[in-house]
């Protein structure tokens, strides 16, 4: 056993003759085992640096004086990273690298240690073994004899160009939501790099990992429902369908998605898309009757919106769809203080939900990522309502005379979805009628001129039985099971007050004489006719609003 002597400030000095005798002791040890002891860890570190340099040694373990492996408590002045370094070398049969002489700064003050019940001092010890006792080590103490000659570094090729990448242009997958669509099917909704999906072939794989560590895998089917409108990002809906319910025992588990960059299975990202706690699976929620008769899934609300128009819109449709309906709004920056003020009463009644999606602006998709939003809403509420409606807050669903919503949807029940024709309205033309108090009238009460052109293809909106849809769009879905109906003009329509929602003040900005009621009026070279069908409902809607939320918004 050879000890070191410590001096002030933790410095350790070894006589060269003593170091030579240490090396000789290692080489001549019959058992291949030599114990070195120092009164501090710094002494051992210095010993490793000086003695083992150029020798084919490995550290067996750090022991206390009784020969038992030392733990953290027996090395009170050793920082955690040093302990890990020394103990890791226990498992690595290779030459230790010399430790830099100034590797450690002043270590933190250790916690007080329990008193030792021995009369002598305990010092950390180091056991060194030759890597191979049979191997004959060189007796030469010179460093030149033991240090390998470095290979010459070839000169760089001036024609070899390097490509240095910094940051990421677009994410492989940006998840918005993941939902169980039935006993054995799931949907994961998100964004992905559009160039990657256009010029490569990324794909997906699903795995269910149960709480008991059993695993079930399935193939995944991807859908790109934004019709190519995506910008830097495109919308991706990943369907995972397993052969059976992976959580049939209701013991809980995790849905894991594997997202691959290319056709090659070598490069991918793996993440938990959904987690079901034990006991949370409820198969009854996938069966009728559903919670609502009708659900509204709104697109992204952005920009400066007129609180007055929003107030009129929700009051009208809360009346139109009846008490067993619900409205889901998506705030992409458009729900300001005034807009929230008119929506909050309906939220408190349980008739509406406002989801904050403002973070979507980090990902450049089409129109505030409205394709992403409508697909998330589809799957989030897939089994929440009999019918889900998709249209905007400047559009009003209307039933021609003699029709009721219940009778129309009963007639359409064999169809998975139906589209709705629009009545395009002027957002600025009003009658120049001195008897009207326009400042007290609602927007749809005084905007009464309809574009009368026929034979044009206009955007349609739609309603869908969400249980039969796998993904959806803004104007209809192309991924459904079942039939689609388009000839619905005599049964249901919608009035479209285009751009009226962004007019902050009075919408009546141009007036035509009262005689325009009975003739075609040309405005901006377009023909308009008088249409007061929505106007006739105004008093009914105002009374309904007062009954539901009082006169707080009057």
CORGIKA-V473396 format. One record per residue. N is the residue number from 0. PHI is phi in degrees with one decimal (NA if undefined). Layout:
n:N phi:PHI
n:N phi:PHI
This chain:
n:0 phi:NA
n:1 phi:-121.6
n:2 phi:-109.4
n:3 phi:-106.2
n:4 phi:-111.1
n:5 phi:-100.0
n:6 phi:-115.7
n:7 phi:-63.2
n:8 phi:59.7
n:9 phi:75.8
n:10 phi:-76.6
n:11 phi:-123.5
n:12 phi:-119.7
n:13 phi:-124.4
n:14 phi:-71.0
n:15 phi:-55.0
n:16 phi:-62.9
n:17 phi:-63.9
n:18 phi:-63.1
n:19 phi:-61.9
n:20 phi:-67.4
n:21 phi:-63.6
n:22 phi:-63.5
n:23 phi:-63.5
n:24 phi:-62.8
n:25 phi:-64.1
n:26 phi:-69.0
n:27 phi:-93.2
n:28 phi:-66.5
n:29 phi:-62.2
n:30 phi:-87.4
n:31 phi:73.1
n:32 phi:-129.2
n:33 phi:-133.1
n:34 phi:-104.6
n:35 phi:-115.4
n:36 phi:-131.0
n:37 phi:-136.1
n:38 phi:-84.4
n:39 phi:-158.3
n:40 phi:-66.0
n:41 phi:-60.6
n:42 phi:-65.1
n:43 phi:-64.3
n:44 phi:-61.3
n:45 phi:-65.1
n:46 phi:-64.5
n:47 phi:-59.6
n:48 phi:-62.3
n:49 phi:-84.5
n:50 phi:-81.9
n:51 phi:-87.4
n:52 phi:-64.0
n:53 phi:82.2
n:54 phi:-108.1
n:55 phi:-84.7
n:56 phi:-123.1
n:57 phi:-140.5
n:58 phi:-82.4
n:59 phi:-78.5
n:60 phi:-169.4
n:61 phi:-99.5
n:62 phi:-122.1
n:63 phi:-88.8
n:64 phi:-70.2
n:65 phi:-83.5
n:66 phi:93.4
n:67 phi:-86.8
n:68 phi:-57.4
n:69 phi:-81.3
n:70 phi:-102.4
n:71 phi:-63.6
n:72 phi:-70.0
n:73 phi:-85.6
n:74 phi:-121.4
n:75 phi:-64.5
n:76 phi:-101.3
n:77 phi:-98.0
n:78 phi:-63.2
n:79 phi:-55.8
n:80 phi:-66.4
n:81 phi:-70.2
n:82 phi:-59.9
n:83 phi:-63.3
n:84 phi:-61.7
n:85 phi:-69.6
n:86 phi:-74.2
n:87 phi:-61.6
n:88 phi:-68.6
n:89 phi:-59.6
n:90 phi:-102.8
n:91 phi:-127.0
n:92 phi:-82.1
n:93 phi:-152.4
n:94 phi:-64.7
n:95 phi:-63.9
n:96 phi:-79.3
n:97 phi:-59.6
n:98 phi:-82.7
n:99 phi:-59.1
n:100 phi:-64.0
n:101 phi:-114.4
n:102 phi:-64.3
n:103 phi:-109.3
n:104 phi:-83.3
n:105 phi:-60.8
n:106 phi:-71.8
n:107 phi:-67.3
n:108 phi:-65.4
n:109 phi:-77.1
n:110 phi:-68.6
n:111 phi:-61.1
n:112 phi:-99.4
n:113 phi:-66.1
n:114 phi:-64.9
n:115 phi:-91.0
n:116 phi:-98.4
n:117 phi:-130.9
n:118 phi:-80.1
n:119 phi:-105.8
n:120 phi:-81.7
n:121 phi:-103.8
n:122 phi:-120.2
n:123 phi:-65.8
n:124 phi:-120.1
n:125 phi:-130.3
n:126 phi:-102.6
n:127 phi:-114.8
n:128 phi:-123.0
n:129 phi:-64.4
n:130 phi:-59.1
n:131 phi:-137.1
n:132 phi:-59.1
n:133 phi:-77.1
n:134 phi:-73.9
n:135 phi:-86.4
n:136 phi:-86.2
n:137 phi:-68.1
n:138 phi:-86.5
n:139 phi:-76.2
n:140 phi:-81.4
n:141 phi:-73.9
n:142 phi:-70.7
n:143 phi:-64.9
n:144 phi:-78.1
n:145 phi:-106.4
n:146 phi:-87.9
n:147 phi:-65.8
n:148 phi:-72.5
n:149 phi:-66.0
n:150 phi:-75.7
n:151 phi:-66.1
n:152 phi:-84.2
n:153 phi:-66.3
n:154 phi:-66.8
n:155 phi:-64.2
n:156 phi:-77.5
n:157 phi:-65.4
n:158 phi:-96.5
n:159 phi:-85.2
n:160 phi:-95.5
n:161 phi:-106.9
n:162 phi:-120.1
n:163 phi:-102.9
n:164 phi:-103.0
n:165 phi:-136.4
n:166 phi:74.9
n:167 phi:-128.6
n:168 phi:-76.3
n:169 phi:-155.4
n:170 phi:-78.1
n:171 phi:-65.9
n:172 phi:-155.1
n:173 phi:-120.8
n:174 phi:-83.6
n:175 phi:-100.9
n:176 phi:-158.8
n:177 phi:-143.0
n:178 phi:-141.1
n:179 phi:-80.8
n:180 phi:-99.1
n:181 phi:169.6
n:182 phi:-57.8
n:183 phi:-126.8
n:184 phi:-126.9
n:185 phi:-136.2
n:186 phi:-131.9
n:187 phi:-119.0
n:188 phi:-112.4
n:189 phi:-168.5
n:190 phi:-114.1
n:191 phi:-146.8
n:192 phi:-57.6
n:193 phi:-65.4
n:194 phi:-56.4
n:195 phi:-64.7
n:196 phi:-79.5
n:197 phi:-81.2
n:198 phi:-107.3
n:199 phi:-131.7
n:200 phi:-132.1
n:201 phi:-66.9
n:202 phi:-145.7
n:203 phi:-138.0
n:204 phi:-143.3
n:205 phi:-116.5
n:206 phi:-144.7
n:207 phi:-106.7
n:208 phi:-110.2
n:209 phi:-75.6
n:210 phi:-66.1
n:211 phi:-88.1
n:212 phi:77.0
n:213 phi:-75.5
n:214 phi:-130.1
n:215 phi:-131.6
n:216 phi:-112.3
n:217 phi:-149.5
n:218 phi:-74.6
n:219 phi:-118.7
n:220 phi:-116.6
n:221 phi:-102.4
n:222 phi:-128.2
n:223 phi:-114.6
n:224 phi:-88.8
n:225 phi:-94.6
n:226 phi:58.0
n:227 phi:81.4
n:228 phi:-78.3
n:229 phi:-56.8
n:230 phi:-107.8
n:231 phi:-66.9
n:232 phi:-116.5
n:233 phi:-119.6
n:234 phi:-83.5
n:235 phi:-128.2
n:236 phi:-113.6
n:237 phi:-103.8
n:238 phi:-100.5
n:239 phi:-114.2
n:240 phi:-120.4
n:241 phi:-95.8
n:242 phi:-62.3
n:243 phi:-154.2
n:244 phi:-64.9
n:245 phi:-72.2
n:246 phi:-122.4
n:247 phi:-64.0
n:248 phi:-81.0
n:249 phi:58.0
n:250 phi:-92.9
n:251 phi:90.2
n:252 phi:168.7
n:253 phi:-130.0
n:254 phi:-94.5
n:255 phi:-110.4
n:256 phi:-109.1
n:257 phi:-102.7
n:258 phi:-111.7
n:259 phi:-100.6
n:260 phi:-75.4
n:261 phi:-138.8
n:262 phi:-64.9
n:263 phi:-67.4
n:264 phi:-81.9
n:265 phi:-78.8
n:266 phi:-119.0
n:267 phi:-157.0
n:268 phi:-116.7
n:269 phi:-127.6
n:270 phi:-152.6
n:271 phi:-82.1
n:272 phi:-89.9
n:273 phi:-154.7
n:274 phi:-133.3
n:275 phi:-112.3
n:276 phi:-66.7
n:277 phi:-57.0
n:278 phi:82.6
n:279 phi:-88.1
n:280 phi:-72.5
n:281 phi:-134.3
n:282 phi:-67.8
n:283 phi:-64.9
n:284 phi:-71.8
n:285 phi:-92.5
n:286 phi:-114.8
n:287 phi:-76.7
n:288 phi:-77.0
n:289 phi:-83.5
n:290 phi:-64.9
n:291 phi:-120.2
n:292 phi:-78.2
n:293 phi:-136.1
n:294 phi:-129.6
n:295 phi:-105.0
n:296 phi:-107.8
n:297 phi:-88.9
n:298 phi:-77.4
n:299 phi:-63.1
n:300 phi:-95.2
n:301 phi:-141.8
n:302 phi:75.8
n:303 phi:-90.4
n:304 phi:-109.5
n:305 phi:-77.0
n:306 phi:-63.6
n:307 phi:-63.4
n:308 phi:-68.0
n:309 phi:-64.4
n:310 phi:-59.6
n:311 phi:-65.7
n:312 phi:-63.7
n:313 phi:-72.6
n:314 phi:-62.6
n:315 phi:-62.4
n:316 phi:-78.8
n:317 phi:-63.5
n:318 phi:-71.4
n:319 phi:-63.7
n:320 phi:-84.8
n:321 phi:87.1
n:322 phi:-68.3
n:323 phi:-97.4
n:324 phi:-136.7
n:325 phi:-146.8
n:326 phi:-119.6
n:327 phi:-115.1
n:328 phi:-104.2
n:329 phi:-123.8
n:330 phi:-86.6
n:331 phi:-102.9
n:332 phi:117.1
n:333 phi:-92.4
n:334 phi:-91.6
n:335 phi:-81.0
n:336 phi:-60.1
n:337 phi:-68.7
n:338 phi:-66.7
n:339 phi:-64.3
n:340 phi:-61.7
n:341 phi:-84.3
n:342 phi:-90.3
n:343 phi:-55.6
n:344 phi:-57.9
n:345 phi:-76.2
n:346 phi:-65.4
n:347 phi:-66.4
n:348 phi:-77.9
n:349 phi:82.0
n:350 phi:-91.9
n:351 phi:-144.6
n:352 phi:-131.3
n:353 phi:-114.6
n:354 phi:-103.6
n:355 phi:-84.8
n:356 phi:-118.5
n:357 phi:-62.3
n:358 phi:-68.1
n:359 phi:-62.4
n:360 phi:-64.8
n:361 phi:-71.3
n:362 phi:-122.9
n:363 phi:-75.3
n:364 phi:-119.5
n:365 phi:-74.4
n:366 phi:43.5
n:367 phi:58.5
n:368 phi:57.0
n:369 phi:-67.9
n:370 phi:-65.4
n:371 phi:-64.2
n:372 phi:-65.0
n:373 phi:-68.3
n:374 phi:-73.2
n:375 phi:-62.8
n:376 phi:-65.5
n:377 phi:-56.1
n:378 phi:-82.6
n:379 phi:-64.2
n:380 phi:-117.0
n:381 phi:-58.9
n:382 phi:-115.2
n:383 phi:-101.4
n:384 phi:-149.1
n:385 phi:-68.9
n:386 phi:-131.4
n:387 phi:-117.1
n:388 phi:-105.6
n:389 phi:-125.9
n:390 phi:-162.3
n:391 phi:-103.2
n:392 phi:-83.5
n:393 phi:-110.7
n:394 phi:-126.0
n:395 phi:-124.8
n:396 phi:-72.6
n:397 phi:-139.2
n:398 phi:-109.2
n:399 phi:-58.1
n:400 phi:-53.3
n:401 phi:92.8
n:402 phi:-101.8
n:403 phi:-119.6
n:404 phi:-62.6
n:405 phi:-63.8
n:406 phi:-68.7
n:407 phi:-66.6
n:408 phi:-72.4
n:409 phi:-65.1
n:410 phi:-67.4
n:411 phi:-94.6
n:412 phi:-64.5
n:413 phi:-80.0
n:414 phi:-104.3
n:415 phi:-73.9
n:416 phi:-148.6
n:417 phi:-139.8
n:418 phi:-100.7
n:419 phi:-126.3
n:420 phi:-78.3
n:421 phi:-106.0
n:422 phi:-107.5
n:423 phi:-74.3
n:424 phi:-111.7
n:425 phi:-72.9
n:426 phi:-98.5
n:427 phi:-141.9
n:428 phi:-79.9
n:429 phi:-139.0
n:430 phi:-74.2
n:431 phi:-87.1
n:432 phi:-111.9
n:433 phi:-67.3
n:434 phi:-81.6
n:435 phi:-92.2
n:436 phi:-98.2
n:437 phi:-63.8
n:438 phi:-66.1
n:439 phi:-99.9
n:440 phi:-93.2
n:441 phi:-78.8
n:442 phi:-58.3
n:443 phi:-72.1
n:444 phi:-82.7
n:445 phi:-118.7
n:446 phi:-89.3
n:447 phi:-122.8
n:448 phi:-116.5
n:449 phi:-109.2
n:450 phi:-65.1
n:451 phi:-96.4
n:452 phi:-66.6
n:453 phi:-121.4
n:454 phi:76.9
n:455 phi:-96.6
n:456 phi:-87.6
n:457 phi:-113.7
n:458 phi:-59.8
n:459 phi:-114.6
n:460 phi:-112.3
n:461 phi:-154.5
n:462 phi:-129.5
n:463 phi:-144.6
n:464 phi:-85.5
n:465 phi:-60.8
n:466 phi:-62.9
n:467 phi:-103.1
n:468 phi:-116.5
n:469 phi:-103.3
n:470 phi:-158.3
n:471 phi:-150.4
n:472 phi:-129.7
n:473 phi:-82.5
n:474 phi:-109.1
n:475 phi:-178.4
n:476 phi:-108.7
n:477 phi:-109.8
n:478 phi:-125.2
n:479 phi:-131.8
n:480 phi:-105.7
n:481 phi:119.3
n:482 phi:-95.3
n:483 phi:-120.0
n:484 phi:-112.5
n:485 phi:-113.8
n:486 phi:-81.5
n:487 phi:-125.0
n:488 phi:-58.9
n:489 phi:-83.4
n:490 phi:-104.3
n:491 phi:-154.9
n:492 phi:-143.9
n:493 phi:-141.9
n:494 phi:-91.1
n:495 phi:-116.4
n:496 phi:-98.4
n:497 phi:-60.2
n:498 phi:71.6
n:499 phi:-66.8
n:500 phi:-69.6
n:501 phi:-101.3
n:502 phi:-90.0
n:503 phi:-76.5
n:504 phi:-98.1
n:505 phi:-67.7
n:506 phi:-71.6
n:507 phi:-74.9
n:508 phi:-114.1
n:509 phi:-140.1
n:510 phi:-121.5
n:511 phi:-123.5
n:512 phi:-64.2
n:513 phi:-59.9
n:514 phi:-62.5
n:515 phi:-67.7
n:516 phi:-61.1
n:517 phi:-108.4
n:518 phi:-151.3
n:519 phi:-80.8
n:520 phi:-110.8
n:521 phi:-90.1
n:522 phi:-139.9
n:523 phi:52.5
n:524 phi:65.2
n:525 phi:-117.3
n:526 phi:-85.2
n:527 phi:-127.3
n:528 phi:-124.3
n:529 phi:-73.7
n:530 phi:-144.4
n:531 phi:-110.8
n:532 phi:-61.9
n:533 phi:-71.7
n:534 phi:-58.4
n:535 phi:-66.4
n:536 phi:-91.4
n:537 phi:-59.2
n:538 phi:-62.9
n:539 phi:-61.9
n:540 phi:-68.6
n:541 phi:-65.0
n:542 phi:-66.1
n:543 phi:-62.0
n:544 phi:-60.6
n:545 phi:-62.5
n:546 phi:-68.4
n:547 phi:-83.4
n:548 phi:-126.3
n:549 phi:81.0
n:550 phi:-103.1
n:551 phi:-63.7
n:552 phi:-101.6
n:553 phi:-68.1
